[in-house]
Amino acid sequence: MADWITVREAAQVLGVHISAVPKMIRRGDLTKRAKRPVLDRGEVIAYRNARLAAQEALASERERPQQPKPPDLEHDWLSADAAAAVMGVTRVAVNARARRGRVPSVLSGGRRWYRRDHLELVMRAQAAKRNRVP
């Protein structure tokens, strides 16, 4: 035999304001019967457990740091730190050169990305300019 509870008791079990329970019923999250008390305690507890599990999953998702993703998977993309290491300069210097248009880069996801082959071309051009005989 089912154990029936009132809307007020369901609100206490769910840890919500009493006005939220009828909204849950209208959404179809909970089902009521015509007689009073209207809600099945087992269904309310199962819904509470599902809500808690969803909240925990959302909290753990927020805690997990999101790794920046490169613009595509076809090329070898480097972050500013990795590009600086390849070029032998600081991250600030690489980003400044990119803003001035001296090093090709792409902004994706709020970060600046550098293609390894483009950096190698820039470094070869700089070396050729240094080694050029006037």
N, CA, C and O atoms as a GROMACS GRO file, in nm:
protein
  536
    1MET      N    1   0.084  -0.118   0.000
    1MET     CA    2   0.000   0.000   0.000
    1MET      C    3   0.089   0.124   0.000
    1MET      O    4   0.188   0.130   0.073
    2ALA      N    5   0.053   0.222  -0.082
    2ALA     CA    6   0.133   0.343  -0.095
    2ALA      C    7   0.112   0.434   0.025
    2ALA      O    8   0.004   0.438   0.085
    3ASP      N    9   0.217   0.507   0.058
    3ASP     CA   10   0.213   0.604   0.167
    3ASP      C   11   0.193   0.741   0.102
    3ASP      O   12   0.277   0.786   0.026
    4TRP      N   13   0.081   0.806   0.134
    4TRP     CA   14   0.047   0.933   0.069
    4TRP      C   15   0.081   1.049   0.161
    4TRP      O   16   0.067   1.040   0.283
    5ILE      N   17   0.127   1.161   0.100
    5ILE     CA   18   0.162   1.280   0.178
    5ILE      C   19   0.099   1.404   0.115
    5ILE      O   20   0.059   1.403  -0.001
    6THR      N   21   0.093   1.510   0.194
    6THR     CA   22   0.036   1.636   0.146
    6THR      C   23   0.141   1.715   0.068
    6THR      O   24   0.259   1.680   0.066
    7VAL      N   25   0.094   1.822   0.005
    7VAL     CA   26   0.184   1.910  -0.070
    7VAL      C   27   0.284   1.975   0.026
    7VAL      O   28   0.402   1.989  -0.008
    8ARG      N   29   0.238   2.012   0.144
    8ARG     CA   30   0.327   2.074   0.243
    8ARG      C   31   0.437   1.976   0.286
    8ARG      O   32   0.553   2.015   0.295
    9GLU      N   33   0.401   1.851   0.311
    9GLU     CA   34   0.500   1.750   0.349
    9GLU      C   35   0.597   1.723   0.234
    9GLU      O   36   0.716   1.701   0.256
   10ALA      N   37   0.545   1.724   0.112
   10ALA     CA   38   0.631   1.702  -0.005
   10ALA      C   39   0.733   1.815  -0.018
   10ALA      O   40   0.848   1.792  -0.052
   11ALA      N   41   0.690   1.938   0.011
   11ALA     CA   42   0.781   2.052   0.005
   11ALA      C   43   0.893   2.035   0.107
   11ALA      O   44   1.008   2.068   0.079
   12GLN      N   45   0.860   1.985   0.225
   12GLN     CA   46   0.962   1.962   0.328
   12GLN      C   47   1.059   1.852   0.285
   12GLN      O   48   1.180   1.866   0.304
   13VAL      N   49   1.007   1.745   0.227
   13VAL     CA   50   1.092   1.635   0.182
   13VAL      C   51   1.186   1.683   0.072
   13VAL      O   52   1.304   1.648   0.070
   14LEU      N   53   1.132   1.765  -0.021
   14LEU     CA   54   1.211   1.813  -0.134
   14LEU      C   55   1.303   1.929  -0.097
   14LEU      O   56   1.398   1.959  -0.169
   15GLY      N   57   1.274   1.994   0.014
   15GLY     CA   58   1.355   2.109   0.054
   15GLY      C   59   1.327   2.232  -0.031
   15GLY      O   60   1.418   2.312  -0.057
   16VAL      N   61   1.202   2.249  -0.073
   16VAL     CA   62   1.164   2.363  -0.156
   16VAL      C   63   1.048   2.436  -0.089
   16VAL      O   64   0.990   2.387   0.008
   17HIS      N   65   1.015   2.553  -0.142
   17HIS     CA   66   0.899   2.628  -0.092
   17HIS      C   67   0.773   2.554  -0.134
   17HIS      O   68   0.772   2.485  -0.236
   18ILE      N   69   0.669   2.569  -0.058
   18ILE     CA   70   0.544   2.497  -0.084
   18ILE      C   71   0.486   2.534  -0.221
   18ILE      O   72   0.417   2.452  -0.282
   19SER      N   73   0.512   2.654  -0.269
   19SER     CA   74   0.459   2.696  -0.400
   19SER      C   75   0.529   2.625  -0.516
   19SER      O   76   0.477   2.627  -0.627
   20ALA      N   77   0.643   2.564  -0.493
   20ALA     CA   78   0.715   2.495  -0.601
   20ALA      C   79   0.654   2.359  -0.632
   20ALA      O   80   0.667   2.310  -0.744
   21VAL      N   81   0.588   2.298  -0.536
   21VAL     CA   82   0.533   2.163  -0.557
   21VAL      C   83   0.424   2.161  -0.664
   21VAL      O   84   0.430   2.076  -0.752
   22PRO      N   85   0.324   2.253  -0.661
   22PRO     CA   86   0.226   2.252  -0.770
   22PRO      C   87   0.290   2.274  -0.908
   22PRO      O   88   0.241   2.220  -1.008
   23LYS      N   89   0.397   2.351  -0.915
   23LYS     CA   90   0.467   2.370  -1.043
   23LYS      C   91   0.529   2.239  -1.090
   23LYS      O   92   0.528   2.208  -1.209
   24MET      N   93   0.582   2.162  -0.995
   24MET     CA   94   0.640   2.032  -1.029
   24MET      C   95   0.531   1.938  -1.080
   24MET      O   96   0.555   1.857  -1.170
   25ILE      N   97   0.414   1.949  -1.021
   25ILE     CA   98   0.302   1.866  -1.064
   25ILE      C   99   0.259   1.906  -1.205
   25ILE      O  100   0.236   1.819  -1.289
   26ARG      N  101   0.249   2.038  -1.233
   26ARG     CA  102   0.210   2.084  -1.366
   26ARG      C  103   0.311   2.044  -1.472
   26ARG      O  104   0.274   2.012  -1.585
   27ARG      N  105   0.440   2.045  -1.437
   27ARG     CA  106   0.545   2.006  -1.531
   27ARG      C  107   0.545   1.855  -1.557
   27ARG      O  108   0.600   1.808  -1.656
   28GLY      N  109   0.483   1.780  -1.468
   28GLY     CA  110   0.480   1.636  -1.483
   28GLY      C  111   0.590   1.566  -1.406
   28GLY      O  112   0.609   1.445  -1.421
   29ASP      N  113   0.664   1.641  -1.322
   29ASP     CA  114   0.769   1.579  -1.242
   29ASP      C  115   0.710   1.493  -1.132
   29ASP      O  116   0.768   1.392  -1.094
   30LEU      N  117   0.595   1.533  -1.081
   30LEU     CA  118   0.522   1.458  -0.979
   30LEU      C  119   0.379   1.437  -1.027
   30LEU      O  120   0.326   1.520  -1.101
   31THR      N  121   0.316   1.326  -0.986
   31THR     CA  122   0.177   1.302  -1.022
   31THR      C  123   0.092   1.302  -0.896
   31THR      O  124   0.133   1.251  -0.792
   32LYS      N  125  -0.027   1.360  -0.908
   32LYS     CA  126  -0.114   1.363  -0.791
   32LYS      C  127  -0.240   1.282  -0.818
   32LYS      O  128  -0.274   1.252  -0.932
   33ARG      N  129  -0.306   1.248  -0.710
   33ARG     CA  130  -0.432   1.176  -0.723
   33ARG      C  131  -0.546   1.269  -0.682
   33ARG      O  132  -0.521   1.379  -0.632
   34ALA      N  133  -0.668   1.226  -0.703
   34ALA     CA  134  -0.784   1.312  -0.674
   34ALA      C  135  -0.810   1.324  -0.524
   34ALA      O  136  -0.854   1.429  -0.478
   35LYS      N  137  -0.784   1.218  -0.448
   35LYS     CA  138  -0.811   1.221  -0.304
   35LYS      C  139  -0.696   1.286  -0.229
   35LYS      O  140  -0.584   1.291  -0.279
   36ARG      N  141  -0.725   1.336  -0.111
   36ARG     CA  142  -0.621   1.394  -0.025
   36ARG      C  143  -0.577   1.289   0.074
   36ARG      O  144  -0.660   1.208   0.116
   37PRO      N  145  -0.452   1.286   0.114
   37PRO     CA  146  -0.334   1.355   0.062
   37PRO      C  147  -0.304   1.310  -0.081
   37PRO      O  148  -0.338   1.198  -0.120
   38VAL      N  149  -0.242   1.397  -0.158
   38VAL     CA  150  -0.239   1.381  -0.303
   38VAL      C  151  -0.113   1.318  -0.361
   38VAL      O  152  -0.117   1.271  -0.475
   39LEU      N  153  -0.002   1.315  -0.289
   39LEU     CA  154   0.125   1.271  -0.347
   39LEU      C  155   0.176   1.143  -0.283
   39LEU      O  156   0.162   1.121  -0.162
   40ASP      N  157   0.237   1.059  -0.365
   40ASP     CA  158   0.297   0.934  -0.319
   40ASP      C  159   0.436   0.965  -0.262
   40ASP      O  160   0.521   1.021  -0.332
   41ARG      N  161   0.459   0.928  -0.136
   41ARG     CA  162   0.586   0.956  -0.069
   41ARG      C  163   0.705   0.895  -0.145
   41ARG      O  164   0.809   0.960  -0.159
   42GLY      N  165   0.692   0.774  -0.194
   42GLY     CA  166   0.800   0.708  -0.267
   42GLY      C  167   0.838   0.786  -0.394
   42GLY      O  168   0.956   0.800  -0.425
   43GLU      N  169   0.738   0.835  -0.465
   43GLU     CA  170   0.765   0.913  -0.586
   43GLU      C  171   0.835   1.044  -0.551
   43GLU      O  172   0.926   1.086  -0.622
   44VAL      N  173   0.792   1.110  -0.443
   44VAL     CA  174   0.853   1.236  -0.400
   44VAL      C  175   0.999   1.212  -0.360
   44VAL      O  176   1.087   1.291  -0.396
   45ILE      N  177   1.026   1.105  -0.287
   45ILE     CA  178   1.163   1.076  -0.244
   45ILE      C  179   1.250   1.042  -0.365
   45ILE      O  180   1.365   1.085  -0.373
   46ALA      N  181   1.196   0.965  -0.459
   46ALA     CA  182   1.272   0.932  -0.581
   46ALA      C  183   1.303   1.059  -0.660
   46ALA      O  184   1.414   1.073  -0.713
   47TYR      N  185   1.207   1.152  -0.668
   47TYR     CA  186   1.230   1.278  -0.739
   47TYR      C  187   1.335   1.362  -0.666
   47TYR      O  188   1.420   1.425  -0.730
   48ARG      N  189   1.330   1.363  -0.534
   48ARG     CA  190   1.430   1.436  -0.456
   48ARG      C  191   1.570   1.380  -0.482
   48ARG      O  192   1.664   1.456  -0.501
   49ASN      N  193   1.583   1.248  -0.482
   49ASN     CA  194   1.713   1.185  -0.507
   49ASN      C  195   1.764   1.216  -0.648
   49ASN      O  196   1.883   1.238  -0.668
   50ALA      N  197   1.673   1.218  -0.746
   50ALA     CA  198   1.713   1.251  -0.882
   50ALA      C  199   1.760   1.396  -0.892
   50ALA      O  200   1.858   1.426  -0.960
   51ARG      N  201   1.690   1.486  -0.823
   51ARG     CA  202   1.730   1.628  -0.822
   51ARG      C  203   1.867   1.645  -0.757
   51ARG      O  204   1.950   1.722  -0.806
   52LEU      N  205   1.890   1.576  -0.646
   52LEU     CA  206   2.020   1.586  -0.578
   52LEU      C  207   2.133   1.531  -0.665
   52LEU      O  208   2.242   1.589  -0.670
   53ALA      N  209   2.107   1.421  -0.734
   53ALA     CA  210   2.209   1.364  -0.822
   53ALA      C  211   2.241   1.459  -0.937
   53ALA      O  212   2.357   1.474  -0.975
   54ALA      N  213   2.138   1.523  -0.992
   54ALA     CA  214   2.160   1.619  -1.100
   54ALA      C  215   2.238   1.740  -1.051
   54ALA      O  216   2.325   1.791  -1.122
   55GLN      N  217   2.209   1.786  -0.929
   55GLN     CA  218   2.282   1.900  -0.873
   55GLN      C  219   2.428   1.864  -0.849
   55GLN      O  220   2.516   1.946  -0.874
   56GLU      N  221   2.454   1.744  -0.800
   56GLU     CA  222   2.592   1.700  -0.777
   56GLU      C  223   2.668   1.687  -0.908
   56GLU      O  224   2.785   1.724  -0.916
   57ALA      N  225   2.602   1.635  -1.011
   57ALA     CA  226   2.667   1.622  -1.141
   57ALA      C  227   2.701   1.759  -1.198
   57ALA      O  228   2.808   1.779  -1.255
   58LEU      N  229   2.610   1.854  -1.182
   58LEU     CA  230   2.634   1.990  -1.230
   58LEU      C  231   2.747   2.056  -1.154
   58LEU      O  232   2.830   2.125  -1.212
   59ALA      N  233   2.751   2.034  -1.023
   59ALA     CA  234   2.859   2.092  -0.942
   59ALA      C  235   2.994   2.032  -0.979
   59ALA      O  236   3.093   2.105  -0.987
   60SER      N  237   2.999   1.902  -1.001
   60SER     CA  238   3.127   1.840  -1.039
   60SER      C  239   3.169   1.886  -1.178
   60SER      O  240   3.289   1.898  -1.205
   61GLU      N  241   3.073   1.910  -1.267
   61GLU     CA  242   3.105   1.961  -1.401
   61GLU      C  243   3.164   2.100  -1.393
   61GLU      O  244   3.256   2.134  -1.467
   62ARG      N  245   3.113   2.182  -1.304
   62ARG     CA  246   3.165   2.318  -1.287
   62ARG      C  247   3.303   2.317  -1.225
   62ARG      O  248   3.385   2.404  -1.255
   63GLU      N  249   3.331   2.220  -1.138
   63GLU     CA  250   3.462   2.213  -1.072
   63GLU      C  251   3.571   2.168  -1.167
   63GLU      O  252   3.687   2.207  -1.152
   64ARG      N  253   3.536   2.086  -1.265
   64ARG     CA  254   3.634   2.033  -1.358
   64ARG      C  255   3.679   2.146  -1.450
   64ARG      O  256   3.596   2.205  -1.520
   65PRO      N  257   3.807   2.176  -1.452
   65PRO     CA  258   3.853   2.286  -1.538
   65PRO      C  259   3.839   2.247  -1.686
   65PRO      O  260   3.874   2.136  -1.726
   66GLN      N  261   3.788   2.339  -1.762
   66GLN     CA  262   3.771   2.316  -1.905
   66GLN      C  263   3.902   2.346  -1.977
   66GLN      O  264   3.955   2.456  -1.967
   67GLN      N  265   3.952   2.248  -2.048
   67GLN     CA  266   4.074   2.266  -2.124
   67GLN      C  267   4.041   2.344  -2.251
   67GLN      O  268   3.942   2.315  -2.318
   68PRO      N  269   4.124   2.442  -2.284
   68PRO     CA  270   4.100   2.516  -2.408
   68PRO      C  271   4.118   2.424  -2.528
   68PRO      O  272   4.207   2.339  -2.530
   69LYS      N  273   4.034   2.444  -2.627
   69LYS     CA  274   4.038   2.359  -2.745
   69LYS      C  275   4.092   2.439  -2.863
   69LYS      O  276   4.052   2.554  -2.883
   70PRO      N  277   4.184   2.381  -2.942
   70PRO     CA  278   4.237   2.452  -3.058
   70PRO      C  279   4.130   2.472  -3.165
   70PRO      O  280   4.026   2.407  -3.161
   71PRO      N  281   4.154   2.562  -3.260
   71PRO     CA  282   4.053   2.592  -3.362
   71PRO      C  283   4.013   2.472  -3.448
   71PRO      O  284   3.896   2.461  -3.485
   72ASP      N  285   4.105   2.383  -3.480
   72ASP     CA  286   4.072   2.262  -3.556
   72ASP      C  287   4.169   2.150  -3.519
   72ASP      O  288   4.266   2.171  -3.446
   73LEU      N  289   4.142   2.033  -3.571
   73LEU     CA  290   4.228   1.918  -3.541
   73LEU      C  291   4.320   1.883  -3.658
   73LEU      O  292   4.396   1.787  -3.650
   74GLU      N  293   4.313   1.960  -3.766
   74GLU     CA  294   4.393   1.930  -3.884
   74GLU      C  295   4.537   1.977  -3.871
   74GLU      O  296   4.626   1.924  -3.937
   75HIS      N  297   4.561   2.078  -3.787
   75HIS     CA  298   4.694   2.137  -3.776
   75HIS      C  299   4.749   2.118  -3.635
   75HIS      O  300   4.676   2.085  -3.541
   76ASP      N  301   4.879   2.140  -3.624
   76ASP     CA  302   4.945   2.133  -3.493
   76ASP      C  303   4.939   2.272  -3.430
   76ASP      O  304   5.022   2.358  -3.462
   77TRP      N  305   4.842   2.295  -3.342
   77TRP     CA  306   4.821   2.425  -3.279
   77TRP      C  307   4.896   2.432  -3.147
   77TRP      O  308   4.904   2.334  -3.072
   78LEU      N  309   4.951   2.549  -3.119
   78LEU     CA  310   5.024   2.572  -2.995
   78LEU      C  311   4.961   2.686  -2.918
   78LEU      O  312   4.912   2.783  -2.977
   79SER      N  313   4.962   2.674  -2.786
   79SER     CA  314   4.918   2.784  -2.702
   79SER      C  315   5.027   2.891  -2.702
   79SER      O  316   5.135   2.870  -2.757
   80ALA      N  317   4.998   3.004  -2.641
   80ALA     CA  318   5.097   3.113  -2.637
   80ALA      C  319   5.223   3.069  -2.564
   80ALA      O  320   5.334   3.103  -2.607
   81ASP      N  321   5.209   2.995  -2.456
   81ASP     CA  322   5.326   2.949  -2.381
   81ASP      C  323   5.412   2.855  -2.466
   81ASP      O  324   5.534   2.866  -2.467
   82ALA      N  325   5.347   2.762  -2.535
   82ALA     CA  326   5.422   2.666  -2.618
   82ALA      C  327   5.487   2.738  -2.736
   82ALA      O  328   5.600   2.707  -2.774
   83ALA      N  329   5.416   2.834  -2.795
   83ALA     CA  330   5.472   2.910  -2.906
   83ALA      C  331   5.593   2.991  -2.860
   83ALA      O  332   5.692   3.002  -2.932
   84ALA      N  333   5.584   3.046  -2.741
   84ALA     CA  334   5.697   3.123  -2.686
   84ALA      C  335   5.818   3.032  -2.667
   84ALA      O  336   5.931   3.072  -2.694
   85ALA      N  337   5.795   2.910  -2.620
   85ALA     CA  338   5.906   2.816  -2.600
   85ALA      C  339   5.970   2.779  -2.734
   85ALA      O  340   6.092   2.768  -2.743
   86VAL      N  341   5.888   2.760  -2.838
   86VAL     CA  342   5.942   2.726  -2.970
   86VAL      C  343   6.025   2.840  -3.024
   86VAL      O  344   6.131   2.818  -3.084
   87MET      N  345   5.978   2.964  -3.005
   87MET     CA  346   6.048   3.080  -3.060
   87MET      C  347   6.160   3.130  -2.971
   87MET      O  348   6.244   3.209  -3.015
   88GLY      N  349   6.165   3.086  -2.847
   88GLY     CA  350   6.270   3.128  -2.756
   88GLY      C  351   6.249   3.268  -2.700
   88GLY      O  352   6.344   3.339  -2.668
   89VAL      N  353   6.121   3.307  -2.688
   89VAL     CA  354   6.087   3.438  -2.630
   89VAL      C  355   5.980   3.417  -2.523
   89VAL      O  356   5.942   3.303  -2.495
   90THR      N  357   5.933   3.525  -2.464
   90THR     CA  358   5.830   3.513  -2.361
   90THR      C  359   5.691   3.510  -2.426
   90THR      O  360   5.673   3.544  -2.542
   91ARG      N  361   5.594   3.467  -2.346
   91ARG     CA  362   5.455   3.464  -2.391
   91ARG      C  363   5.408   3.603  -2.428
   91ARG      O  364   5.338   3.622  -2.528
   92VAL      N  365   5.446   3.701  -2.349
   92VAL     CA  366   5.406   3.840  -2.374
   92VAL      C  367   5.460   3.886  -2.509
   92VAL      O  368   5.390   3.953  -2.585
   93ALA      N  369   5.586   3.850  -2.539
   93ALA     CA  370   5.647   3.889  -2.666
   93ALA      C  371   5.576   3.824  -2.784
   93ALA      O  372   5.554   3.890  -2.886
   94VAL      N  373   5.540   3.697  -2.772
   94VAL     CA  374   5.470   3.628  -2.882
   94VAL      C  375   5.334   3.692  -2.906
   94VAL      O  376   5.297   3.719  -3.020
   95ASN      N  377   5.260   3.717  -2.798
   95ASN     CA  378   5.127   3.779  -2.813
   95ASN      C  379   5.138   3.920  -2.870
   95ASN      O  380   5.054   3.959  -2.951
   96ALA      N  381   5.239   3.995  -2.829
   96ALA     CA  382   5.257   4.131  -2.882
   96ALA      C  383   5.288   4.125  -3.032
   96ALA      O  384   5.235   4.205  -3.109
   97ARG      N  385   5.372   4.030  -3.074
   97ARG     CA  386   5.403   4.017  -3.216
   97ARG      C  387   5.279   3.977  -3.295
   97ARG      O  388   5.259   4.022  -3.408
   98ALA      N  389   5.196   3.892  -3.235
   98ALA     CA  390   5.072   3.851  -3.304
   98ALA      C  391   4.976   3.970  -3.318
   98ALA      O  392   4.915   3.987  -3.423
   99ARG      N  393   4.964   4.051  -3.214
   99ARG     CA  394   4.876   4.168  -3.223
   99ARG      C  395   4.924   4.268  -3.328
   99ARG      O  396   4.844   4.333  -3.394
  100ARG      N  397   5.056   4.278  -3.344
  100ARG     CA  398   5.113   4.369  -3.444
  100ARG      C  399   5.111   4.308  -3.584
  100ARG      O  400   5.140   4.377  -3.682
  101GLY      N  401   5.078   4.180  -3.595
  101GLY     CA  402   5.070   4.116  -3.725
  101GLY      C  403   5.201   4.057  -3.772
  101GLY      O  404   5.214   4.022  -3.889
  102ARG      N  405   5.299   4.044  -3.685
  102ARG     CA  406   5.429   3.989  -3.724
  102ARG      C  407   5.435   3.838  -3.711
  102ARG      O  408   5.522   3.773  -3.770
  103VAL      N  409   5.343   3.782  -3.635
  103VAL     CA  410   5.334   3.636  -3.619
  103VAL      C  411   5.187   3.600  -3.643
  103VAL      O  412   5.099   3.655  -3.578
  104PRO      N  413   5.158   3.507  -3.736
  104PRO     CA  414   5.019   3.470  -3.762
  104PRO      C  415   4.960   3.393  -3.643
  104PRO      O  416   5.025   3.307  -3.584
  105SER      N  417   4.835   3.427  -3.611
  105SER     CA  418   4.767   3.360  -3.501
  105SER      C  419   4.616   3.363  -3.526
  105SER      O  420   4.568   3.434  -3.614
  106VAL      N  421   4.545   3.285  -3.447
  106VAL     CA  422   4.399   3.277  -3.456
  106VAL      C  423   4.344   3.289  -3.315
  106VAL      O  424   4.395   3.226  -3.222
  107LEU      N  425   4.239   3.370  -3.300
  107LEU     CA  426   4.169   3.377  -3.172
  107LEU      C  427   4.056   3.275  -3.174
  107LEU      O  428   3.971   3.278  -3.263
  108SER      N  429   4.054   3.186  -3.077
  108SER     CA  430   3.949   3.085  -3.067
  108SER      C  431   3.921   3.058  -2.921
  108SER      O  432   4.012   3.024  -2.845
  109GLY      N  433   3.797   3.074  -2.881
  109GLY     CA  434   3.760   3.048  -2.742
  109GLY      C  435   3.825   3.147  -2.647
  109GLY      O  436   3.851   3.113  -2.531
  110GLY      N  437   3.851   3.269  -2.693
  110GLY     CA  438   3.910   3.370  -2.608
  110GLY      C  439   4.060   3.355  -2.589
  110GLY      O  440   4.121   3.426  -2.508
  111ARG      N  441   4.120   3.262  -2.662
  111ARG     CA  442   4.265   3.240  -2.652
  111ARG      C  443   4.328   3.255  -2.790
  111ARG      O  444   4.263   3.236  -2.892
  112ARG      N  445   4.454   3.289  -2.788
  112ARG     CA  446   4.529   3.303  -2.912
  112ARG      C  447   4.604   3.172  -2.937
  112ARG      O  448   4.672   3.121  -2.848
  113TRP      N  449   4.591   3.120  -3.060
  113TRP     CA  450   4.654   2.994  -3.099
  113TRP      C  451   4.749   3.018  -3.215
  113TRP      O  452   4.725   3.104  -3.300
  114TYR      N  453   4.857   2.942  -3.216
  114TYR     CA  454   4.961   2.956  -3.318
  114TYR      C  455   4.984   2.821  -3.385
  114TYR      O  456   4.991   2.718  -3.317
  115ARG      N  457   4.995   2.821  -3.517
  115ARG     CA  458   5.028   2.698  -3.588
  115ARG      C  459   5.178   2.680  -3.588
  115ARG      O  460   5.253   2.773  -3.615
  116ARG      N  461   5.222   2.558  -3.557
  116ARG     CA  462   5.365   2.530  -3.548
  116ARG      C  463   5.434   2.556  -3.682
  116ARG      O  464   5.542   2.615  -3.684
  117ASP      N  465   5.375   2.514  -3.793
  117ASP     CA  466   5.440   2.534  -3.923
  117ASP      C  467   5.455   2.683  -3.957
  117ASP      O  468   5.553   2.722  -4.020
  118HIS      N  469   5.358   2.764  -3.916
  118HIS     CA  470   5.370   2.908  -3.940
  118HIS      C  471   5.483   2.968  -3.856
  118HIS      O  472   5.558   3.054  -3.904
  119LEU      N  473   5.494   2.924  -3.733
  119LEU     CA  474   5.602   2.975  -3.647
  119LEU      C  475   5.738   2.938  -3.704
  119LEU      O  476   5.832   3.018  -3.700
  120GLU      N  477   5.749   2.816  -3.755
  120GLU     CA  478   5.876   2.773  -3.814
  120GLU      C  479   5.911   2.858  -3.936
  120GLU      O  480   6.028   2.891  -3.957
  121LEU      N  481   5.811   2.893  -4.017
  121LEU     CA  482   5.835   2.980  -4.132
  121LEU      C  483   5.882   3.119  -4.087
  121LEU      O  484   5.974   3.176  -4.147
  122VAL      N  485   5.819   3.172  -3.985
  122VAL     CA  486   5.858   3.303  -3.934
  122VAL      C  487   6.001   3.299  -3.882
  122VAL      O  488   6.080   3.390  -3.908
  123MET      N  489   6.035   3.194  -3.808
  123MET     CA  490   6.171   3.184  -3.754
  123MET      C  491   6.274   3.168  -3.866
  123MET      O  492   6.383   3.224  -3.857
  124ARG      N  493   6.242   3.090  -3.972
  124ARG     CA  494   6.334   3.077  -4.085
  124ARG      C  495   6.352   3.210  -4.157
  124ARG      O  496   6.463   3.244  -4.200
  125ALA      N  497   6.244   3.285  -4.170
  125ALA     CA  498   6.253   3.416  -4.235
  125ALA      C  499   6.340   3.511  -4.153
  125ALA      O  500   6.419   3.586  -4.208
  126GLN      N  501   6.324   3.507  -4.022
  126GLN     CA  502   6.408   3.593  -3.935
  126GLN      C  503   6.554   3.553  -3.945
  126GLN      O  504   6.642   3.640  -3.950
  127ALA      N  505   6.581   3.423  -3.948
  127ALA     CA  506   6.720   3.376  -3.958
  127ALA      C  507   6.779   3.416  -4.094
  127ALA      O  508   6.895   3.456  -4.101
  128ALA      N  509   6.701   3.405  -4.201
  128ALA     CA  510   6.751   3.444  -4.332
  128ALA      C  511   6.778   3.593  -4.338
  128ALA      O  512   6.874   3.637  -4.403
  129LYS      N  513   6.696   3.671  -4.272
  129LYS     CA  514   6.716   3.817  -4.270
  129LYS      C  515   6.844   3.852  -4.194
  129LYS      O  516   6.917   3.942  -4.233
  130ARG      N  517   6.870   3.779  -4.084
  130ARG     CA  518   6.991   3.804  -4.006
  130ARG      C  519   7.116   3.763  -4.083
  130ARG      O  520   7.219   3.830  -4.075
  131ASN      N  521   7.108   3.653  -4.157
  131ASN     CA  522   7.224   3.598  -4.228
  131ASN      C  523   7.245   3.660  -4.365
  131ASN      O  524   7.341   3.625  -4.434
  132ARG      N  525   7.159   3.749  -4.405
  132ARG     CA  526   7.165   3.809  -4.538
  132ARG      C  527   7.290   3.896  -4.550
  132ARG      O  528   7.324   3.970  -4.458
  133VAL      N  529   7.357   3.886  -4.661
  133VAL     CA  530   7.477   3.967  -4.686
  133VAL      C  531   7.432   4.097  -4.752
  133VAL      O  532   7.362   4.094  -4.853
  134PRO      N  533   7.471   4.211  -4.695
  134PRO     CA  534   7.425   4.338  -4.754
  134PRO      C  535   7.494   4.373  -4.884
  134PRO      O  536   7.464   4.476  -4.944
   0.00000   0.00000   0.00000
